Amino acid sequence: MGRGERAALLLALVLSGVPHVTAAQGRFIHGVIVDSAGTPVPYANVIAVGSQRRIAATADGVFRLSMDSSANRAITVRRMGYLPITIELETWPDTAVRVVLAQATRTLSAVRIEVERSAALAIRGFYDRMNDVERGINYGHFITPEEIEQRKGSKPTDFFQGIPGIRVTRVKTGDPRIRLKSDKHGWEVQGIGHCRMEVFIDGNRTNALVNTRRNLDENYMFLDDIVHLTSIAGIEVYPRSVQAPPRYQSLNGTCGVILIWTK
């Protein structure tokens, strides 16, 4: 069975397993995302227009997204290597669609590399945790490859601006208690309580790279020093340590956790 046939079968199973949805039960849109050749597009971002709701499609392009009653009757689908598309819903409240993405003007090898990177994020549990937000069992904020490409920031800390519970503040190194002064400035990401967040890169703590003292000495490495934006595939942000997956929760009392996954 080819991937297109498998996606069609999965979509049929999704539709057969979803009863008619009334306004009291909620509104849903579900379907499959394919390219112009009918091949499923994996891990595309599906976003409810006018709402904060979003999910990632499965490896076979299948998705199911609940919609706020106040949201517009439309979704936007984004995937690196393809042109974004916004679809107006023709039926309401329960809608099944087949989304066809047009490939952007890129070489086939570039698209293949992007798919491989998203597959690596999937193996690391990135998309599962992202979709858990929609189910109400995860309270993290997820910055996807598509968002990194779309926003075109110049440094990693640019993407933390505006996240609820997070503050990005400019600080300088130096400890006035021992008259240590330095001209080194940088952007620090702070969670709830305005304390320094702990950073993991590809699952590894960066304690050896950053100073954990309250006052920063001249050897302190800011987040923007540790990893370059062009090497980042995805980011997870947890303003409170207890909200992070258990294996990544802080051991030194920091108030939040940042998970950075590289390409």
N, C-alpha and C positions, 0 to 999 in steps of 0.2 A: 504494500500500500504506500503510495507516494505521500509527500507532506501535504499537498493540496487536498487529497482524499481524506487524510487523517484529520486535517483541520475542519473539513466539512462534516465529518463524523462527530468530532468533538462539539462543533456548533450545534448539530442536531441533538446531541445528548444534553447540552446546556439548555436548549429551548424546550426539550421534552421534560426536563426536570424543573422548569420554572412555571408555577401556576399563574393564572391570570392575576395581575397585580392591581388592586384597587387603590384609590387615593389614600385610604387609611393605612394600607400596608406599606406604601411607598412607591416611588417611581424608579424604574430601571431601564437602562439601555444595555443591550448585550449583542454580541456578534463576533465577527472575525475580521482581521486586517490582513490584506494581501497586497502584492505588487501587481503591476500591469500584466504579468504573465500568470497570475493566479497563485503564486507561491506565497505561503504565509510569511508575514513580517513579524519577527519575534521582538518582544519586550518594548513595543511602542508605548509612548505615554498617551493615555486617554484622559482628557481634562474636561470637566463640565463647565461650560461657559457661564460666567457670572457666579461661580461657586468655587470653593477651595477643594472640592472633591476631585481626586485623580487616582488612577491606578496604572499599573503596567500590564500589558497583555502577556499571555503565556508564551512559551517558546513556539507554540503553534499558532500564535496570533489571535487566540480567543480571549475575550474580555467580558466582564459584567460589572457595570458601574451603577450604583444607586445615585439618584438625582434629588437635590433639594427641591421642594415644591416651589420655592421662590426663584430657582435658577432659570436661566433662559433655556429654551428648548433646542439646545445645540451642544455639540461636543467638538473639541479640537483634538486632532491626533498628530503627534510629532514623533519623528524617528530620524536619527542621524543618517544622512545619506539619501533622505527622501524629502520631498516638498511637504510642508505642513498643510493640513486640510481641515476646514471647519464644515461640519454637516448640520443642517437644520433638520430637526426631527419632524417627520410628517404625521406620525401617529403618537398618541399619548393615552395612558401613562406608561404602558409597557411596550418597548420598541426593540426590534431586532434589525440589525443593519449589516451590510457587507461593505467595508471601507477599502477603497482601492487607493494606494499611495503611488504617486509618480516619482520615479527616481530622480534625484537632483543631478546636475551636470557634474558627475564625478567618474573616476575610473572604477571599474568593477573591483579591482584589488583594494581600493580605499573602502568601498562599501563592505567588502568581506572582512577587512580588519576591524571596522566598527562593530560588525555583528559578533566577531570573536571577543571584543572587549566587553560587550554587553553580556555575552555568555559567561565571561569570567566574573562579572558582577553577580550574575544569577547563581553561580556556584558558591559564591561567598555569602549568599542569603540576602543580598541587597534588595532585590525586587520582592521577595517574600515579606521582609520587614516593612517595606514601603506599602505593600497592599494590606498589611496588618493595621495600618493607620485607618484605612477605610472601614475595617471591621471593628475598630474601637479597642484594639488590644495592643496598640503601640502608639507612643506619643512623641516620636521623633519627627524631625524635619529632614526631608530628603532632597538633595540637589543632584539631579540626574545628568547624564552626558548631554542630553538635549538642552537642558537649561544652561549648562556651562557653555555650550556652543552658541546658544541664542543670546545670552547676556553679554558675552564678550568682555569679561572683567580682565583686569591687568594683573591681579594677584589673588591668592586664595581668600584672604579676609574680605574682599569685595563682596563675596557671596553670603556673608553672614549678616550683612546689614538688613534690618527689617524682620529678622526672624523673632517671633515672640519669645521673651525670656532671655534673649541674648543681647549683650552690649559689646560693641567693638570700640575700643578706646585707645587713643594714642598715648603711650607711656615712654619713659626713658629709663635707662639703666642707671644704677648708682644707689648707694646706701648712705643716707645722711648720718646715720648713727656712727659710722666709722669714717666719715668725711670722704667717702669714695664717690667721685664724680665721673660722669661719662657723658659724652655727646651722642651716644647711640640711642636713637628713637625707633619705635616700631609700633605696629598695631597688635593689641592683645585682645583675644576673644574671651569674654567673661560670661558665665552663666548666671542663674538665679542666685542672688546674694553678692553679685559682683566679684566673685572669686575666680581664679584662673581655672580654665577648663583643661582636662587631661586629653591628650591627643594620641590616637592610635593610627599608625600608617600600615596598611595591609595586615592588620591584626596585631601589630607589635607596638607596645608602649614606647613612647619617646622620652621616658624619664631620663635616659642617659644623655639626651640632647638638650634638655631644657633645665633651667634652674628652678627648683621647687620652693625656694625661700620666698618669703613675703616681699622682700626687697630684691631687686634684680641687680646682679653684678654685671661687669662688662663682658662676661662670657655667655650671658643669656642669649639663647637663640629664639627669635620670634617665629611664629608659625610660617610667615612668608619666607623665612630663611631656611626652613626645614624642607619644604617641598615646593616645587615650581608649578604654577597653574597648568602649564601645558602637559604635565605628566599625570594629572588627576583625571580619573574616569568617573568618580562619583563620591559624594560626601553625605554622611549621616550626622545629624546634630541632635544631642539630647541635653536640654538645659539643666536637668537634674540627673545626677549620677544614677539614681535608682530607676530611672526610665530607660537606661541603656540595657542591651542584652546582658544577661548575668556574667558572661565571660569577659565583658568589657567594662564592667562597673569598676569605679575607682577604688583603689586601695589606700590612698593617702588623703582622703577627705575632700578632694576637689568637688566643686558643685555641679559639674557637667562633663560630658564626654563628647568628643569629636572623633568620628571614624572616617578616615580618608583612604580611598581605594585608588591605586594607581593603575595606569594602563599596562 
